[in-house]
Amino acid sequence: MKKLLITNSISVKLGLLFSGIFITLLFILGSILYGVFTHLFVDYIKQDLLVRGNNHAIVLKEQFNQPTIEHVVRMETGVTTKVLITDSGQRVLSGSIHVSRDVEKHLLAKDKKLTEGIVLESDWKHHNYLITVSPIGKNEGYVYMYYPSGILREIVIVLNVLMIVVGIGILLLAFGMIGILSRRLTKPLLMMKEATNEMELGNYRQNIPITGSDEIAQLGNSIQSLGEQLDYYENSRNDFLAAVSHELRTPLTYIRGYSDILIKGIDKSTEERREYLKIINEETKRISHLVNDLFDLSKLQAGKFELEKEWTDINWIIQKVITNLKPAAEKKNLQIKASLKDIPGVYLDTRKMEQVFYNLIENAIKYTTQGEISIRSYLEQELIIIKITDTGIGIPQSDLPKIWDRFYRVDQSRTRKTGGTGLGLYIVKKIIESHDGEITVESMENKGSAFTIYLKNNC
């Protein structure tokens, strides 16, 4: 019922709007046509009366006698127009019209003189006749011409009825067209509403069958695109939550298991106890690293990602990260080679930049099974460039544009083998960009990857 009310509301509003505009235009056009027709027709009749009256006056001027007068009267007998002929004193000599009081009232005054024919009465709405008068010779007499106003009024009535009938027909046709158009306009809007209702229920991917390139089609495409993005982020979020759960469950299992052994005192030697404590320490660092990523993500989304910049040696940061990650590389028989050129002090956030290098180098170790990881730093014009290259499994070309998206991971099999939440590279890119820098990647499957960082030289 609610949906029906909304549909009717949109259709009715559009119908009323278009109908109001159409009726107004039709009324204005009808008024103009009505005025033009009546004025033109009345003017034509008045001119015709004047011409006929002047012609009769010319004939009577040559022979102003009774036979000629009767001849003129006979010419106006049995036709629509009427004639009345008077002498100079307005005495009626003859005519084809009954001389009523109204006719006598419209005769000229006895002292009135004319030089040419004139219209005596043009008010066809309130008088019985349209009347013209033409002088005979030098006011020897006068020819009065009459046209019945009733005929005009009948024509106007017929015209009004015709216009009303035509107007009603046009209105009905217009209402039908407006109804069709309003439904065509509201149908895609209703489809969009249905799509948004489905999206509200969690069915984000919606197919809205709208064609064209107008604003409504663009809105439909935007809603459809929004649904696809929401679906992508929903799936990414679910994968992310599953990954976070896995990333937390594994170290917590280790910590709980080895701490139970230590609490119960069932370890066999001091060396074994030291090994258990080392594992607990490493797993604690792993959880701390994950929590830091989540904390940085929350600050990025809240727009509170603040930097604590200071002048520092970027090579020192790189070397520190290499030292910390060297044992992990050695476990996989990988070499880390560093070629660090002299670089002046850089104004940056030391902890966050350390996080960048830790993430990139750790990723290089994770996805490299043999070969080496190379880290280079050098100056090129006004830029500080740090390049981290590995000989690992690489990244498919189709995935390269997406690796910077939050929660994105190249494939599930990699995730199961190496872990990860899909936040690392997203945070890395944000940290670099917050330092007015840029990071790029080049990679080929089974050939390795190269991440390049460009920072401005502050000196």
N, C-alpha and C positions, 0 to 999 in steps of 0.2 A: 504493500500500500504506500509506503514511504517513497519507494522508487517511482511508482506511478505518479504521485504528487509532484515529485521533482521534475519528471518528464513533462507533465502538463504545464507546470510552472514555466519551464524554459520555453516550450512551444507557444504557450499563451502570450508570454511577454514578447517574444519575437513577432508573433502574429499581430498583436496589438500595435507594436511599434511600426511595423511595415504597413499595416492597414491604415493607421492614423496618418502616416506620411502620404500614402497613396490616395486616401480620401481627400486630404487637403489639396494635393496637386490636382486631383480630378475636379474638385469644386472650383478651384481657381481657373483651371482651363475651361470648364463649362461656363463660368461667368464671363470669361473673356469672349468665348465663341458666341454666347448669347448676346452680349452687348454689341459685338461686331456685326452679327447678322441683323439684329433689329435696326441698328443705326443705318447700315448700308441699305437695307430693304426700304426703310422709311424715306431715306434720302432719295433713293431711286424713284419712289412713287411721287415725292414732291417735285422732283425735276421733271418727271413725265407729265405731271399735271401742268406745270409751268409751260412746258414746250407745247402741249396740246392747247392750252389757253391762249398762248401767244400766236399760234397758227390760226386759231379761230379769229382772234382779234385782227390779224392781218387781212384775212378774207373779208371780215365785216367792214374794215376801214375802206376797202375799195367800193363796196356796195352795202351801205348800212341801211337796208330796207327789210321789209317783212319777209319776202321770199328767201332772202339770204339768211335771215335769222332762223326761219323754220328749217332751212337746209342744215344749218349748224346743229340745231336741236335734234333733228333726225339722226345725225351722225353719232350723237351721244345717247341715243335711245337703244335699249336692249343690251347695253354693255355695263361694265362695272362702274365706270366713272359717270358722273352727272354734270350737266351744265346749266347755268343760269345767266341770262343776258339782261342787263339793265341799261337805262339811258343815263345821262350825266347826273340826273337828280336822284338816282338809285331807285327809279320806278321800274318794276319788273316788266319786261317786254315779252319774254318767253323762257321756257326752260324744260328740262327733262326730270326735274326734281320737284317734289311737293314743297311749296313754300310754307314752311312751318315757322313758329315763333323763333326757334333756334336758328333757322336759316336767315330770317330777317335780322336777328341780333348780330350776325356776322357780316352784314353788309357795311360798306364804307360809309362814313359820314358824308353828308351832301356837299360839304365844302372841301372834302378831301380830294386832292389832285395827285395823280401818279405819272411818273415818266417811264416806268417799266413794270413788268409783272412782279408780284411779290407773293410770299406765303402768308396767308392770313391766320391759319390755325394749323399747328403741327402737334398738338397734344392729343395723340390718338388714344391714350389710356383713359381720358376723362371726357372726351367730346365725341360726337357721332361721326364727324367727318374731318378729314384733312382737306383744307381749303386754300386755293390760290386765286388771285385776281389779276387780270391783265387789262390795261386800258385800250380802248378802241380809238385810234387816231389821237387827236389832242383832247383826250378825256371827253369824247362825244358819247361814250358809253363804256360799259365794262363787261368782261366775260369772267364769270365765276366758275371754277372747276371744283368738283367734289369727289372724294374717294372715301367710301364707307370705312370707318375705323373698326367696325365689328369684324370685317374680314381680317384685318391685321391682328386683332385680338385672338381670333380663331386660329390663325397661323401660329401665333405665339404659344397658344395652349397646346396645339399639336406638337410644336417644337419642344415645349417643356416635357410633354409626355414621352416623346421620342428620346429626349436626353435622359429622362429618368429611367426608361426601359434599358437604354444602352448602358447607362451608368450602373444599373443593377447587374446587368449581364457582365460588364467589365469587372465590377466588384466581386461577383461570384467567381469569375475566372481568376481574378487576382488573389482572392482568399484561398482558392485551390492551389495556386502556384506558391503562395506564401506558406501554406500548410506543408506542401512538399518540400520547399526549400528549408523551412524551419526544422522539419524532421531530418532532412539530410545534414543540416548543421548540428542538430542535437544528437544524432545517432553516433557519430564518432566521439562526442563528448561523453555519452553514456558508456561507450565501450571503454573509454579512458577511466571513467569512474569505477566500472567493474574491475578493470585491471588494478587500480589502486586499492580496491577492497581486497582483492586477492593478495596483493603485495603486503597489505596490512596483516593478513593471516600467515605470512611467511612464504607465499608462493611468488617469489620475486621475478622469475623469468616469465614474462607475459608477451604474447604475440598480438599486437594491435594492428589489424589489417586496414591500414589507412594509406591511400596513395595520394600522389600530388606533392607539391612543394609549398603550399600556403602555410599560414600561421598555425592552423589546426593540425596539419600533417607534421609540422615541425614540433608541435607540442607532443603529439603522439610518439614521434621518434625519440624525443627527449625522455618521456616517461619509460619507454621501452629500454632505452640505454641506461637510465637510472636503475631499472629493475635488474639489468644484467650486472651492473656494478655492485648493487646491493647483494645479489646472489654470489658474486665473486668474493666480496668481503665477508659474507656470512660463512661461506665454505672455508675461506682463509682463516677466519676467526676460530671456527670449529677445529680446523687442523692445528692452529696455533695453541688452542687450549689443550688439545690432545698431546701436542709436542711438549708443552710446558709440564703437563702432568707426568709425561714420561721422563723429562729431564729432571724433575724433582724426585720422582719415585726411585730412580736408579741410585743417585747418591745417598738419599735418605736410607735406602735399604742397606747400602754399604756401611754407613755411619752407625745405624742401629745394630747391625750384625756384629761389627768389630768392637763397638763399645760394649755390647753384651758380653763378648769374650773377655774383654779387659776387666769388666766389673766382676765377673764370676771367677776371674783369676785362673782360667784354664789354659792360658798361653804357656808355652813350654820354655821359652828363653827370653832374655832381655832383647836379643836381636829381633825375635818374632814380635815382641811388644812394640819395639820401635817401628817395625814395618807396618803394624796395624795403625799406629798413631799417624804415620806418614800418609796412609791411605785416607784416614779420617780427615786429615788436614787438607789433602788434595780435593776430596769430595766437598768439603766445606767451601773451598775456594770456588769450586764449580757452581755451587748454589749461589754464592755471593755474586759471581759473574752474571748469572741469570737474573737475580734480583735487581742488580744494577741496570741491566738492559730494560727490564720492566719499568723501573723507576724513571729511566731516561725517556721511555716511550710515553709514560703518563705526563711527564713535563712537556714533551713535544706537543702532545695533543692539547694540553691546557695552555700552550703558548707561554710557558714559564721556563723555557730552556735558556738558562743564563750561563755566561762564560766568566771564569775568573782568570783573566789574562795576566801574564807576567813575561818578562824577558827571559828566554831560556834557550838552551842549545838543543836543537831538534835532533842532532846526531846522538846526543846523550840519551834522549828518550828512545830512539830506535835501538841503540845498543843495549839499553836496559831490558827492552822487550825481547830482544834476541837471546840475551842471557837467561831470561826466565823460561823461554820456550825451547831452548836448546836440548834439554833432556828429552822432551817429547819428540823432537826430530831424530835424536839419536836412537830412540826406541824403534823407529821405523827405518833406521840406517840411511837417514837423509842428511845431507849437508846444508848448512845455512851459510851462504857467502855474502859478506857485506863489503860494499865499496862506497864509503862515505867521504865525500869531498868536503873541504873546509867551507862552512856556511856560517855567516854572521848570526848573531842572536836574533830570535824571532819572538814577536809579541803574540803569545797564544795561551790557551788553557792547557797546562801541562797534563793534567789528569785525563782530560777528554782526548787529547791527541795521543796519549799513551793507549787509551782504549781503542782508538782507530788502528794503530799499528798492531796491537795485540790481536784484534779481530782479524785483520787481513793476513797476518803471518800465521796465526793459528789455523785459519781456513786453508791456507796454502799447504800446511802440514797435513791437515785432515784429508785433503783430496789429492795428495801426491803419494804414490806407493813406491816410486823409485826415481832417482835423479837428485835434484837439488832445488833449494829456494834461494833466489838472489834478491838482495836489497841494495838499491843504489840511491844515492842522494847527490845532487849537484845543482849548480846555478846555471841558468840559461837566460841571458838578458836580465830582466827584472823579476824573474820567477824562480822560486825554489821548487825543484822537482824531486819527488820521491817515487821510485818505481819498484814494485814488488812483483817478481816473476817466479812462476813455478813450472814444473814439468809434469803436472798432474793430469787428471782426466778431462779437464776443460769444461766449458759450458756450451750447450747447443746454441746456435745462432738465433733460433726462435725465442730463446729464453733471455738473451742478453738485455733487451729493453726492460724486462720485468724484474730483474734481480734486485733493483733498488726499492721495489715496493715492499711495504711492511707485510709481514707474515708470508712472503713468497719464498718457496723453496723449489729447486729445479725439479726434483722428483722424489717420490716417497721412498724408493729403494735407497737413495743416498742418505735420506734422513734416518732411516732405520740403522744404517751402518755407522754414520758419523754423528748423529744427533743434530740438534739445532732447532731454533724456533722461527727462523725467517725474519728475525729482527736486526741481526748484526749489520748487514750491509745498508739497511734503511737508516739505522742510527749513524753509521759511518758517514753516509752521504750528507745527512743533516749537520753533523759536526763540522765536516769540511766546508759546507756552504755557509755555516754560521761564522766561519773564519774568512769569508769572502773568497773561498777557494773553489776548486773544481776537481772532481775525480772521474776518470774514465776507465774503461775496461776493454781489453782485446783478448779474445779467446777462441780456441778451436778444440773440438772434441778430440781427446787422446793426444793433444799436443801441448796442453797447458794453458795458463792464463797469465795476463799481465795487468795489474792495477796501477794506474799512474795518478799521483796527487800533484796538483799545481797550487802553490801558495804564493802570495805576493811577498816580495822582499821588503820588509818594513824599514830597512836602513836606507 
